[in-house]
Amino acid sequence: MCAEVCDATCRVLSEDNRMDEDSIRVQLEWCRTVCLECAHAFDKQPGAEESAAACRACAQACTDFMATLT
């Protein structure tokens, strides 16, 4: 689910240049939240450490992007 949400967020942000800052924040927060939830789910699965790390990296990228918005 994390990968699908990240992909959707990337497509929305790159293709829809009419989004205002609030809409961008909502999209990024949704992506960040889903990625963190997925990371927590992967934490419970043996051998899924890389997947959990990838989800956390995506969540961090969303956080970093939000920090650049004014």
HTML snippet that shows the backbone in 3Dmol.js (N, CA, C, O; Angstrom):
<script src="https://3Dmol.org/build/3Dmol-min.js"></script>
<div id="view" style="width:600px;height:400px;position:relative"></div>
<script>
const pdb = `
ATOM      1  N   MET A   1       0.827  -1.187   0.000  1.00  0.00           N
ATOM      2  CA  MET A   1       0.000   0.000   0.000  1.00  0.00           C
ATOM      3  C   MET A   1       0.873   1.253   0.000  1.00  0.00           C
ATOM      4  O   MET A   1       0.532   2.237  -0.656  1.00  0.00           O
ATOM      5  N   CYS A   2       1.969   1.234   0.710  1.00  0.00           N
ATOM      6  CA  CYS A   2       2.870   2.391   0.766  1.00  0.00           C
ATOM      7  C   CYS A   2       3.331   2.786  -0.636  1.00  0.00           C
ATOM      8  O   CYS A   2       3.300   3.963  -0.995  1.00  0.00           O
ATOM      9  N   ALA A   3       3.750   1.819  -1.410  1.00  0.00           N
ATOM     10  CA  ALA A   3       4.240   2.109  -2.758  1.00  0.00           C
ATOM     11  C   ALA A   3       3.144   2.705  -3.631  1.00  0.00           C
ATOM     12  O   ALA A   3       3.404   3.620  -4.412  1.00  0.00           O
ATOM     13  N   GLU A   4       1.929   2.199  -3.508  1.00  0.00           N
ATOM     14  CA  GLU A   4       0.820   2.727  -4.298  1.00  0.00           C
ATOM     15  C   GLU A   4       0.498   4.162  -3.919  1.00  0.00           C
ATOM     16  O   GLU A   4       0.239   4.994  -4.789  1.00  0.00           O
ATOM     17  N   VAL A   5       0.512   4.454  -2.633  1.00  0.00           N
ATOM     18  CA  VAL A   5       0.226   5.811  -2.160  1.00  0.00           C
ATOM     19  C   VAL A   5       1.339   6.767  -2.574  1.00  0.00           C
ATOM     20  O   VAL A   5       1.069   7.898  -2.979  1.00  0.00           O
ATOM     21  N   CYS A   6       2.575   6.323  -2.476  1.00  0.00           N
ATOM     22  CA  CYS A   6       3.707   7.158  -2.908  1.00  0.00           C
ATOM     23  C   CYS A   6       3.614   7.452  -4.403  1.00  0.00           C
ATOM     24  O   CYS A   6       3.828   8.584  -4.837  1.00  0.00           O
ATOM     25  N   ASP A   7       3.293   6.427  -5.179  1.00  0.00           N
ATOM     26  CA  ASP A   7       3.155   6.607  -6.619  1.00  0.00           C
ATOM     27  C   ASP A   7       2.027   7.586  -6.938  1.00  0.00           C
ATOM     28  O   ASP A   7       2.193   8.470  -7.778  1.00  0.00           O
ATOM     29  N   ALA A   8       0.897   7.437  -6.281  1.00  0.00           N
ATOM     30  CA  ALA A   8      -0.232   8.338  -6.512  1.00  0.00           C
ATOM     31  C   ALA A   8       0.126   9.768  -6.125  1.00  0.00           C
ATOM     32  O   ALA A   8      -0.234  10.714  -6.826  1.00  0.00           O
ATOM     33  N   THR A   9       0.824   9.920  -5.025  1.00  0.00           N
ATOM     34  CA  THR A   9       1.227  11.253  -4.576  1.00  0.00           C
ATOM     35  C   THR A   9       2.189  11.888  -5.571  1.00  0.00           C
ATOM     36  O   THR A   9       2.053  13.066  -5.900  1.00  0.00           O
ATOM     37  N   CYS A  10       3.139  11.133  -6.042  1.00  0.00           N
ATOM     38  CA  CYS A  10       4.085  11.651  -7.036  1.00  0.00           C
ATOM     39  C   CYS A  10       3.356  12.083  -8.304  1.00  0.00           C
ATOM     40  O   CYS A  10       3.642  13.143  -8.859  1.00  0.00           O
ATOM     41  N   ARG A  11       2.421  11.265  -8.756  1.00  0.00           N
ATOM     42  CA  ARG A  11       1.678  11.610  -9.969  1.00  0.00           C
ATOM     43  C   ARG A  11       0.848  12.871  -9.774  1.00  0.00           C
ATOM     44  O   ARG A  11       0.836  13.747 -10.638  1.00  0.00           O
ATOM     45  N   VAL A  12       0.157  12.966  -8.647  1.00  0.00           N
ATOM     46  CA  VAL A  12      -0.675  14.145  -8.379  1.00  0.00           C
ATOM     47  C   VAL A  12       0.187  15.399  -8.303  1.00  0.00           C
ATOM     48  O   VAL A  12      -0.158  16.429  -8.882  1.00  0.00           O
ATOM     49  N   LEU A  13       1.292  15.315  -7.601  1.00  0.00           N
ATOM     50  CA  LEU A  13       2.135  16.497  -7.431  1.00  0.00           C
ATOM     51  C   LEU A  13       2.845  16.905  -8.715  1.00  0.00           C
ATOM     52  O   LEU A  13       3.120  18.087  -8.920  1.00  0.00           O
ATOM     53  N   SER A  14       3.140  15.954  -9.570  1.00  0.00           N
ATOM     54  CA  SER A  14       3.857  16.302 -10.790  1.00  0.00           C
ATOM     55  C   SER A  14       2.929  16.666 -11.947  1.00  0.00           C
ATOM     56  O   SER A  14       3.337  17.376 -12.865  1.00  0.00           O
ATOM     57  N   GLU A  15       1.703  16.192 -11.912  1.00  0.00           N
ATOM     58  CA  GLU A  15       0.802  16.421 -13.035  1.00  0.00           C
ATOM     59  C   GLU A  15      -0.220  17.521 -12.803  1.00  0.00           C
ATOM     60  O   GLU A  15      -0.733  18.091 -13.766  1.00  0.00           O
ATOM     61  N   ASP A  16      -0.528  17.831 -11.558  1.00  0.00           N
ATOM     62  CA  ASP A  16      -1.583  18.803 -11.272  1.00  0.00           C
ATOM     63  C   ASP A  16      -0.972  20.080 -10.722  1.00  0.00           C
ATOM     64  O   ASP A  16      -0.751  20.202  -9.518  1.00  0.00           O
ATOM     65  N   ASN A  17      -0.703  21.023 -11.600  1.00  0.00           N
ATOM     66  CA  ASN A  17      -0.062  22.256 -11.161  1.00  0.00           C
ATOM     67  C   ASN A  17      -1.062  23.282 -10.648  1.00  0.00           C
ATOM     68  O   ASN A  17      -0.698  24.427 -10.382  1.00  0.00           O
ATOM     69  N   ARG A  18      -2.309  22.879 -10.509  1.00  0.00           N
ATOM     70  CA  ARG A  18      -3.334  23.789  -9.981  1.00  0.00           C
ATOM     71  C   ARG A  18      -3.562  23.605  -8.490  1.00  0.00           C
ATOM     72  O   ARG A  18      -4.410  24.285  -7.911  1.00  0.00           O
ATOM     73  N   MET A  19      -2.840  22.720  -7.868  1.00  0.00           N
ATOM     74  CA  MET A  19      -3.038  22.467  -6.443  1.00  0.00           C
ATOM     75  C   MET A  19      -2.507  23.632  -5.624  1.00  0.00           C
ATOM     76  O   MET A  19      -1.413  24.138  -5.877  1.00  0.00           O
ATOM     77  N   ASP A  20      -3.295  24.050  -4.641  1.00  0.00           N
ATOM     78  CA  ASP A  20      -2.809  25.076  -3.735  1.00  0.00           C
ATOM     79  C   ASP A  20      -2.002  24.415  -2.612  1.00  0.00           C
ATOM     80  O   ASP A  20      -1.963  23.191  -2.494  1.00  0.00           O
ATOM     81  N   GLU A  21      -1.376  25.236  -1.810  1.00  0.00           N
ATOM     82  CA  GLU A  21      -0.487  24.706  -0.770  1.00  0.00           C
ATOM     83  C   GLU A  21      -1.226  23.813   0.221  1.00  0.00           C
ATOM     84  O   GLU A  21      -0.688  22.790   0.646  1.00  0.00           O
ATOM     85  N   ASP A  22      -2.442  24.180   0.592  1.00  0.00           N
ATOM     86  CA  ASP A  22      -3.202  23.353   1.536  1.00  0.00           C
ATOM     87  C   ASP A  22      -3.484  21.968   0.960  1.00  0.00           C
ATOM     88  O   ASP A  22      -3.395  20.964   1.667  1.00  0.00           O
ATOM     89  N   SER A  23      -3.821  21.919  -0.323  1.00  0.00           N
ATOM     90  CA  SER A  23      -4.079  20.626  -0.971  1.00  0.00           C
ATOM     91  C   SER A  23      -2.815  19.777  -1.039  1.00  0.00           C
ATOM     92  O   SER A  23      -2.862  18.560  -0.856  1.00  0.00           O
ATOM     93  N   ILE A  24      -1.700  20.422  -1.301  1.00  0.00           N
ATOM     94  CA  ILE A  24      -0.424  19.701  -1.326  1.00  0.00           C
ATOM     95  C   ILE A  24      -0.120  19.133   0.045  1.00  0.00           C
ATOM     96  O   ILE A  24       0.301  17.982   0.164  1.00  0.00           O
ATOM     97  N   ARG A  25      -0.331  19.930   1.081  1.00  0.00           N
ATOM     98  CA  ARG A  25      -0.086  19.453   2.449  1.00  0.00           C
ATOM     99  C   ARG A  25      -0.969  18.258   2.788  1.00  0.00           C
ATOM    100  O   ARG A  25      -0.502  17.293   3.392  1.00  0.00           O
ATOM    101  N   VAL A  26      -2.239  18.318   2.403  1.00  0.00           N
ATOM    102  CA  VAL A  26      -3.157  17.201   2.666  1.00  0.00           C
ATOM    103  C   VAL A  26      -2.663  15.935   1.973  1.00  0.00           C
ATOM    104  O   VAL A  26      -2.640  14.862   2.576  1.00  0.00           O
ATOM    105  N   GLN A  27      -2.271  16.059   0.714  1.00  0.00           N
ATOM    106  CA  GLN A  27      -1.769  14.909  -0.037  1.00  0.00           C
ATOM    107  C   GLN A  27      -0.519  14.325   0.629  1.00  0.00           C
ATOM    108  O   GLN A  27      -0.401  13.111   0.792  1.00  0.00           O
ATOM    109  N   LEU A  28       0.401  15.200   1.006  1.00  0.00           N
ATOM    110  CA  LEU A  28       1.641  14.746   1.632  1.00  0.00           C
ATOM    111  C   LEU A  28       1.390  14.115   2.999  1.00  0.00           C
ATOM    112  O   LEU A  28       2.019  13.115   3.347  1.00  0.00           O
ATOM    113  N   GLU A  29       0.484  14.688   3.764  1.00  0.00           N
ATOM    114  CA  GLU A  29       0.183  14.137   5.088  1.00  0.00           C
ATOM    115  C   GLU A  29      -0.478  12.772   4.965  1.00  0.00           C
ATOM    116  O   GLU A  29      -0.197  11.869   5.753  1.00  0.00           O
ATOM    117  N   TRP A  30      -1.358  12.618   3.973  1.00  0.00           N
ATOM    118  CA  TRP A  30      -1.982  11.314   3.731  1.00  0.00           C
ATOM    119  C   TRP A  30      -0.912  10.278   3.386  1.00  0.00           C
ATOM    120  O   TRP A  30      -0.902   9.174   3.931  1.00  0.00           O
ATOM    121  N   CYS A  31      -0.019  10.648   2.482  1.00  0.00           N
ATOM    122  CA  CYS A  31       1.052   9.741   2.077  1.00  0.00           C
ATOM    123  C   CYS A  31       1.931   9.383   3.277  1.00  0.00           C
ATOM    124  O   CYS A  31       2.244   8.213   3.496  1.00  0.00           O
ATOM    125  N   ARG A  32       2.321  10.385   4.042  1.00  0.00           N
ATOM    126  CA  ARG A  32       3.181  10.167   5.214  1.00  0.00           C
ATOM    127  C   ARG A  32       2.519   9.223   6.214  1.00  0.00           C
ATOM    128  O   ARG A  32       3.157   8.312   6.741  1.00  0.00           O
ATOM    129  N   THR A  33       1.245   9.450   6.465  1.00  0.00           N
ATOM    130  CA  THR A  33       0.512   8.633   7.434  1.00  0.00           C
ATOM    131  C   THR A  33       0.416   7.176   6.978  1.00  0.00           C
ATOM    132  O   THR A  33       0.667   6.256   7.757  1.00  0.00           O
ATOM    133  N   VAL A  34       0.054   6.978   5.727  1.00  0.00           N
ATOM    134  CA  VAL A  34      -0.057   5.609   5.203  1.00  0.00           C
ATOM    135  C   VAL A  34       1.301   4.913   5.256  1.00  0.00           C
ATOM    136  O   VAL A  34       1.386   3.745   5.637  1.00  0.00           O
ATOM    137  N   CYS A  35       2.355   5.618   4.880  1.00  0.00           N
ATOM    138  CA  CYS A  35       3.690   5.013   4.890  1.00  0.00           C
ATOM    139  C   CYS A  35       4.121   4.621   6.300  1.00  0.00           C
ATOM    140  O   CYS A  35       4.709   3.558   6.496  1.00  0.00           O
ATOM    141  N   LEU A  36       3.833   5.468   7.276  1.00  0.00           N
ATOM    142  CA  LEU A  36       4.188   5.123   8.654  1.00  0.00           C
ATOM    143  C   LEU A  36       3.368   3.935   9.154  1.00  0.00           C
ATOM    144  O   LEU A  36       3.892   3.073   9.860  1.00  0.00           O
ATOM    145  N   GLU A  37       2.092   3.886   8.794  1.00  0.00           N
ATOM    146  CA  GLU A  37       1.265   2.743   9.185  1.00  0.00           C
ATOM    147  C   GLU A  37       1.787   1.452   8.548  1.00  0.00           C
ATOM    148  O   GLU A  37       1.820   0.403   9.192  1.00  0.00           O
ATOM    149  N   CYS A  38       2.189   1.536   7.290  1.00  0.00           N
ATOM    150  CA  CYS A  38       2.760   0.361   6.624  1.00  0.00           C
ATOM    151  C   CYS A  38       4.069  -0.056   7.287  1.00  0.00           C
ATOM    152  O   CYS A  38       4.320  -1.245   7.483  1.00  0.00           O
ATOM    153  N   ALA A  39       4.896   0.917   7.630  1.00  0.00           N
ATOM    154  CA  ALA A  39       6.163   0.598   8.293  1.00  0.00           C
ATOM    155  C   ALA A  39       5.911  -0.132   9.604  1.00  0.00           C
ATOM    156  O   ALA A  39       6.598  -1.104   9.918  1.00  0.00           O
ATOM    157  N   HIS A  40       4.926   0.334  10.373  1.00  0.00           N
ATOM    158  CA  HIS A  40       4.602  -0.337  11.638  1.00  0.00           C
ATOM    159  C   HIS A  40       4.101  -1.758  11.397  1.00  0.00           C
ATOM    160  O   HIS A  40       4.405  -2.669  12.168  1.00  0.00           O
ATOM    161  N   ALA A  41       3.333  -1.945  10.326  1.00  0.00           N
ATOM    162  CA  ALA A  41       2.850  -3.295  10.001  1.00  0.00           C
ATOM    163  C   ALA A  41       4.024  -4.194   9.607  1.00  0.00           C
ATOM    164  O   ALA A  41       4.076  -5.357  10.006  1.00  0.00           O
ATOM    165  N   PHE A  42       4.966  -3.656   8.824  1.00  0.00           N
ATOM    166  CA  PHE A  42       6.141  -4.442   8.433  1.00  0.00           C
ATOM    167  C   PHE A  42       7.016  -4.776   9.637  1.00  0.00           C
ATOM    168  O   PHE A  42       7.670  -5.819   9.660  1.00  0.00           O
ATOM    169  N   ASP A  43       7.031  -3.898  10.634  1.00  0.00           N
ATOM    170  CA  ASP A  43       7.824  -4.160  11.841  1.00  0.00           C
ATOM    171  C   ASP A  43       7.416  -5.468  12.511  1.00  0.00           C
ATOM    172  O   ASP A  43       8.227  -6.103  13.185  1.00  0.00           O
ATOM    173  N   LYS A  44       6.169  -5.867  12.328  1.00  0.00           N
ATOM    174  CA  LYS A  44       5.659  -7.082  12.967  1.00  0.00           C
ATOM    175  C   LYS A  44       5.942  -8.341  12.147  1.00  0.00           C
ATOM    176  O   LYS A  44       5.658  -9.453  12.592  1.00  0.00           O
ATOM    177  N   GLN A  45       6.506  -8.159  10.941  1.00  0.00           N
ATOM    178  CA  GLN A  45       6.771  -9.282  10.047  1.00  0.00           C
ATOM    179  C   GLN A  45       8.267  -9.616  10.027  1.00  0.00           C
ATOM    180  O   GLN A  45       9.075  -8.762   9.661  1.00  0.00           O
ATOM    181  N   PRO A  46       8.645 -10.813  10.404  1.00  0.00           N
ATOM    182  CA  PRO A  46      10.058 -11.188  10.340  1.00  0.00           C
ATOM    183  C   PRO A  46      10.580 -11.082   8.907  1.00  0.00           C
ATOM    184  O   PRO A  46       9.923 -11.524   7.964  1.00  0.00           O
ATOM    185  N   GLY A  47      11.748 -10.501   8.754  1.00  0.00           N
ATOM    186  CA  GLY A  47      12.374 -10.387   7.445  1.00  0.00           C
ATOM    187  C   GLY A  47      11.893  -9.217   6.606  1.00  0.00           C
ATOM    188  O   GLY A  47      12.272  -9.100   5.440  1.00  0.00           O
ATOM    189  N   ALA A  48      11.068  -8.351   7.174  1.00  0.00           N
ATOM    190  CA  ALA A  48      10.515  -7.237   6.401  1.00  0.00           C
ATOM    191  C   ALA A  48      11.159  -5.901   6.771  1.00  0.00           C
ATOM    192  O   ALA A  48      10.571  -4.837   6.575  1.00  0.00           O
ATOM    193  N   GLU A  49      12.376  -5.975   7.308  1.00  0.00           N
ATOM    194  CA  GLU A  49      13.040  -4.754   7.759  1.00  0.00           C
ATOM    195  C   GLU A  49      13.286  -3.766   6.620  1.00  0.00           C
ATOM    196  O   GLU A  49      13.127  -2.558   6.797  1.00  0.00           O
ATOM    197  N   GLU A  50      13.671  -4.279   5.457  1.00  0.00           N
ATOM    198  CA  GLU A  50      13.934  -3.391   4.315  1.00  0.00           C
ATOM    199  C   GLU A  50      12.658  -2.689   3.855  1.00  0.00           C
ATOM    200  O   GLU A  50      12.686  -1.511   3.497  1.00  0.00           O
ATOM    201  N   SER A  51      11.562  -3.402   3.867  1.00  0.00           N
ATOM    202  CA  SER A  51      10.288  -2.798   3.475  1.00  0.00           C
ATOM    203  C   SER A  51       9.881  -1.718   4.471  1.00  0.00           C
ATOM    204  O   SER A  51       9.418  -0.649   4.073  1.00  0.00           O
ATOM    205  N   ALA A  52      10.049  -1.991   5.752  1.00  0.00           N
ATOM    206  CA  ALA A  52       9.732  -0.994   6.775  1.00  0.00           C
ATOM    207  C   ALA A  52      10.608   0.244   6.604  1.00  0.00           C
ATOM    208  O   ALA A  52      10.129   1.369   6.740  1.00  0.00           O
ATOM    209  N   ALA A  53      11.876   0.040   6.308  1.00  0.00           N
ATOM    210  CA  ALA A  53      12.794   1.163   6.112  1.00  0.00           C
ATOM    211  C   ALA A  53      12.408   1.983   4.888  1.00  0.00           C
ATOM    212  O   ALA A  53      12.493   3.211   4.913  1.00  0.00           O
ATOM    213  N   ALA A  54      11.986   1.317   3.820  1.00  0.00           N
ATOM    214  CA  ALA A  54      11.564   2.034   2.610  1.00  0.00           C
ATOM    215  C   ALA A  54      10.323   2.879   2.890  1.00  0.00           C
ATOM    216  O   ALA A  54      10.220   4.009   2.415  1.00  0.00           O
ATOM    217  N   CYS A  55       9.400   2.345   3.645  1.00  0.00           N
ATOM    218  CA  CYS A  55       8.198   3.103   3.995  1.00  0.00           C
ATOM    219  C   CYS A  55       8.552   4.307   4.868  1.00  0.00           C
ATOM    220  O   CYS A  55       8.003   5.393   4.685  1.00  0.00           O
ATOM    221  N   ARG A  56       9.452   4.115   5.797  1.00  0.00           N
ATOM    222  CA  ARG A  56       9.878   5.233   6.649  1.00  0.00           C
ATOM    223  C   ARG A  56      10.620   6.294   5.839  1.00  0.00           C
ATOM    224  O   ARG A  56      10.481   7.488   6.108  1.00  0.00           O
ATOM    225  N   ALA A  57      11.392   5.874   4.866  1.00  0.00           N
ATOM    226  CA  ALA A  57      12.112   6.835   4.016  1.00  0.00           C
ATOM    227  C   ALA A  57      11.115   7.675   3.216  1.00  0.00           C
ATOM    228  O   ALA A  57      11.304   8.881   3.060  1.00  0.00           O
ATOM    229  N   CYS A  58      10.076   7.054   2.720  1.00  0.00           N
ATOM    230  CA  CYS A  58       9.051   7.796   1.991  1.00  0.00           C
ATOM    231  C   CYS A  58       8.342   8.772   2.922  1.00  0.00           C
ATOM    232  O   CYS A  58       8.110   9.924   2.555  1.00  0.00           O
ATOM    233  N   ALA A  59       8.000   8.322   4.111  1.00  0.00           N
ATOM    234  CA  ALA A  59       7.352   9.209   5.080  1.00  0.00           C
ATOM    235  C   ALA A  59       8.247  10.403   5.396  1.00  0.00           C
ATOM    236  O   ALA A  59       7.763  11.528   5.521  1.00  0.00           O
ATOM    237  N   GLN A  60       9.541  10.162   5.525  1.00  0.00           N
ATOM    238  CA  GLN A  60      10.482  11.245   5.801  1.00  0.00           C
ATOM    239  C   GLN A  60      10.562  12.216   4.625  1.00  0.00           C
ATOM    240  O   GLN A  60      10.674  13.426   4.821  1.00  0.00           O
ATOM    241  N   ALA A  61      10.506  11.685   3.413  1.00  0.00           N
ATOM    242  CA  ALA A  61      10.530  12.554   2.228  1.00  0.00           C
ATOM    243  C   ALA A  61       9.301  13.464   2.214  1.00  0.00           C
ATOM    244  O   ALA A  61       9.400  14.638   1.858  1.00  0.00           O
ATOM    245  N   CYS A  62       8.154  12.927   2.599  1.00  0.00           N
ATOM    246  CA  CYS A  62       6.945  13.750   2.685  1.00  0.00           C
ATOM    247  C   CYS A  62       7.104  14.843   3.748  1.00  0.00           C
ATOM    248  O   CYS A  62       6.735  15.997   3.528  1.00  0.00           O
ATOM    249  N   THR A  63       7.654  14.466   4.888  1.00  0.00           N
ATOM    250  CA  THR A  63       7.896  15.437   5.956  1.00  0.00           C
ATOM    251  C   THR A  63       8.848  16.516   5.491  1.00  0.00           C
ATOM    252  O   THR A  63       8.612  17.700   5.733  1.00  0.00           O
ATOM    253  N   ASP A  64       9.919  16.123   4.829  1.00  0.00           N
ATOM    254  CA  ASP A  64      10.897  17.092   4.331  1.00  0.00           C
ATOM    255  C   ASP A  64      10.283  18.034   3.303  1.00  0.00           C
ATOM    256  O   ASP A  64      10.564  19.232   3.301  1.00  0.00           O
ATOM    257  N   PHE A  65       9.439  17.481   2.427  1.00  0.00           N
ATOM    258  CA  PHE A  65       8.786  18.308   1.417  1.00  0.00           C
ATOM    259  C   PHE A  65       7.855  19.323   2.082  1.00  0.00           C
ATOM    260  O   PHE A  65       7.839  20.496   1.707  1.00  0.00           O
ATOM    261  N   MET A  66       7.077  18.867   3.072  1.00  0.00           N
ATOM    262  CA  MET A  66       6.183  19.782   3.772  1.00  0.00           C
ATOM    263  C   MET A  66       6.947  20.924   4.434  1.00  0.00           C
ATOM    264  O   MET A  66       6.462  22.053   4.505  1.00  0.00           O
ATOM    265  N   ALA A  67       8.129  20.620   4.908  1.00  0.00           N
ATOM    266  CA  ALA A  67       8.943  21.652   5.574  1.00  0.00           C
ATOM    267  C   ALA A  67       9.392  22.737   4.597  1.00  0.00           C
ATOM    268  O   ALA A  67       9.707  23.849   5.020  1.00  0.00           O
ATOM    269  N   THR A  68       9.426  22.438   3.307  1.00  0.00           N
ATOM    270  CA  THR A  68       9.842  23.435   2.328  1.00  0.00           C
ATOM    271  C   THR A  68       8.714  24.365   1.930  1.00  0.00           C
ATOM    272  O   THR A  68       8.954  25.413   1.332  1.00  0.00           O
ATOM    273  N   LEU A  69       7.478  23.990   2.257  1.00  0.00           N
ATOM    274  CA  LEU A  69       6.327  24.835   1.920  1.00  0.00           C
ATOM    275  C   LEU A  69       6.262  25.998   2.895  1.00  0.00           C
ATOM    276  O   LEU A  69       6.575  25.856   4.077  1.00  0.00           O
ATOM    277  N   THR A  70       5.860  27.117   2.395  1.00  0.00           N
ATOM    278  CA  THR A  70       5.774  28.306   3.265  1.00  0.00           C
ATOM    279  C   THR A  70       4.408  28.514   3.806  1.00  0.00           C
ATOM    280  O   THR A  70       4.177  29.467   4.550  1.00  0.00           O
TER     281      THR A  70
END
`;
const viewer = $3Dmol.createViewer("view");
viewer.addModel(pdb, "pdb");
viewer.setStyle({}, {cartoon: {color: "spectrum"}});
viewer.zoomTo();
viewer.render();
</script>
